[in-house]
């Protein structure tokens, strides 16, 4: 069954427009009461291939930071949309890039306006037209093109809030189309989103199905549902969710929400992604802009839940495709901090009042538990970021993380800082995943070619131990998944400990007790590394900070009250 976003076919299973069995009423949310409620009376209409008349006005908002070539590609994809370009205003918000993005876009696309925003608060913009642009229409043929240069990096959240403020002051369209700067779009993407929104006036947000940008047969994100008890999001709703039965039937007939499958039609969901999201502007005026605290991650999901609580539907158009990189490929310890902190704030807003304290207590101590385990798995700076995410929820500390942790340095400098670029130095490499083994070989070869003789030991989990073993004299210790095996296999390090331990992608499950330094290497750039001091004393200090955070979280959770937003940013 081809998806209509790719082939133009509208064939599909015998379901109604929202993916439920024909004739079954759709369950939705009473947004004003904030609780899951009765079946809705209005069904969703299918997405038309073409818009009727008159054509609605759309303002596209693209936020970018140091991705000049990527945002240029996105502008090209937007300019090739089948949607009438004379009804499309485009606003690019640059978050203080240092790669010349604003100047490049001004020269390349000829915007009508280049606007400076010198404030460091997205909720208090100070727009000044720096250049009126060239005479005549922009090179893309949009109704208008504006490039806003923020003086500071305000994050994705602050960048979109900047765009919302400009659209509200200058454009006031029928819809705002939110776009990431690292996507690609088929030519019918906007026409399908706008057609669905026009056919369904009760829909406040319409989202796109996400396919892998490097494997365009693969759906990586479609339906997303929120658990009001845990604050977690998933592809499938939990039992008891109003859409649970409908989703189960849909998934059985289509093969599920992900993979190399063909999907078509509409689904009502809890969350759609802002990598390509169409928002009804009259609903935005009612609901408000993004929560100013978030910086990045979960800001779009929180917005979706706020739309639902205000009485609007959140709809996924499976035929409206966007090509994107999976979010977990971009995950770093710093980004994980934002995801943990912001998801807890989402739960604070969404959890029913009668379960709020229990839900927040469980969420915060789940975060703290992860921090404790991470500290014993040779990643103290990551554990500290996770601990801080829980504490910052309690303290209400939003915005950008500062300081973010040890800065990456070139690989030789990292090993020199750990004092292991000397004969006889012992370095352990932790290989929890199969692809870590060739990375370990690459690391040894790099340092050996530079003339450094180091005594290496690979600690390899038994389910990856069949990976090719090095013939360069590297010792190998194979451990199992049980704690007893992990403890027994490291007995030799108690008497002869490594001087440093290498961890790839902060991904490790071996609590190696000895070793003074950790060297963290990110698989995306293995020429750089972060260095941190470890050991029992460092862990004892972390434990003291952990206990203090746990006390704060416990007291706050026992006293927490339902969230009350002030103004339109939250």
Secondary structure, 3 states (H helix, E strand, C coil): CCCHHHHCCCCCCCECCCCCECCCCCEEEECCCCEEEEECCCCCCCCCCCCCCCCCCEEEEEEECCCHHHHHHHHHHHHCCCCCHHHEEEEEEECCCCCCHHHHHHHHHCCCEEEEECCCCHHHCCEEEEECCCCCCCCCCCCEEEEEEECCCCHHHHHHHHHHHHHHHHHCCCEEEEECCCCEECCCHHHHHHHHHHHCCCEEEEEEEEEECCCCCCEEECCCEECCCCCCEECCCCCCCCCHHHHHHHHHHHCCCCECCCCCCEEECCCCCCCEEEEEHHHHHHHCCCCCCCCCCCHHHHHHHHHHHCCCEEEEEEEEEEEECCHHHHCCHHHHHHHHHHHHHHHHHHCCHHHHHHHHHHHHHHHHHHHHHHHCCCCHHHHHHHHHHHHHHHHCCCCCCCCCCCCCEEHHHHHHHCCCCCCCCEEEEEECCHHHHHHHHHHHHHHHHCCCCCEEEEEEEHHHCCCCCCCCCCEEEEECCCHHHHHHHCHHHHHCCCCEEEEECCCCCCCCCCCCEEEEECCCCCCEEEEEECCHHHHHHHHHHHHHHHHHHHHHHHHCCCCCCCCCCC
